[in-house]
Amino acid sequence: MARQPNKNDSATILIRPSAEVAFYLDELASIGIHGKTRAEVAKTMVGTEIERLIREGIVRLRKTPKK
């Protein structure tokens, strides 16, 4: 089933993980809970970690700038 288009603005970033990190991203992708591809897993994990940092007060939640 095709995914619905993302309604939020998005930005493209490029990451170059070590071979070890890429291995674990692939392992998680094979499970499918955090995404079905290496990129989807990385996206989910980055978002989850940012949410944790905000929740714990390490990062302050701010409004994102409008384009």
C-alpha positions in Angstrom: 0.0 0.0 0.0 1.4 3.4 -0.9 2.1 5.9 1.8 0.2 9.2 2.0 2.2 12.3 1.1 3.9 14.1 4.0 1.8 17.1 5.0 4.7 18.7 6.9 7.5 20.6 5.4 10.6 18.6 5.2 14.3 19.0 4.6 16.9 16.7 3.1 20.0 15.8 5.0 22.8 13.5 4.1 24.4 11.2 6.7 27.3 8.9 6.2 27.1 6.4 9.0 30.0 4.0 9.8 29.7 0.5 8.5 28.7 -0.7 12.0 25.9 1.9 12.3 24.7 1.0 8.8 24.6 -2.7 9.8 22.3 -1.9 12.8 20.1 0.3 10.7 19.7 -2.5 8.2 19.0 -5.0 11.0 16.2 -2.7 12.4 14.8 -2.2 8.9 14.6 -6.0 8.5 12.4 -6.1 11.6 10.2 -3.3 10.2 9.1 -1.6 13.4 11.1 1.7 12.9 10.8 1.7 9.1 11.4 -0.6 6.2 14.6 1.0 4.8 17.9 2.2 6.3 16.8 5.8 5.6 13.3 5.4 7.3 14.9 3.8 10.4 17.4 6.7 10.6 14.6 9.2 10.2 12.5 7.6 12.9 15.4 7.3 15.3 16.5 11.0 14.8 13.0 12.2 15.4 12.5 10.0 18.5 15.8 11.2 20.0 15.0 14.8 19.4 11.6 14.3 21.2 13.4 12.7 24.1 15.9 15.6 24.4 13.0 18.0 24.4 11.1 16.0 27.0 14.1 15.9 29.3 14.8 19.6 28.9 18.1 19.2 27.2 16.8 20.9 24.1 14.3 23.7 24.3 11.3 23.5 22.0 11.1 26.5 19.7 8.8 27.4 16.8 10.3 26.5 13.5 11.0 29.4 11.1 8.5 30.0 8.3 9.8 29.9 4.8 
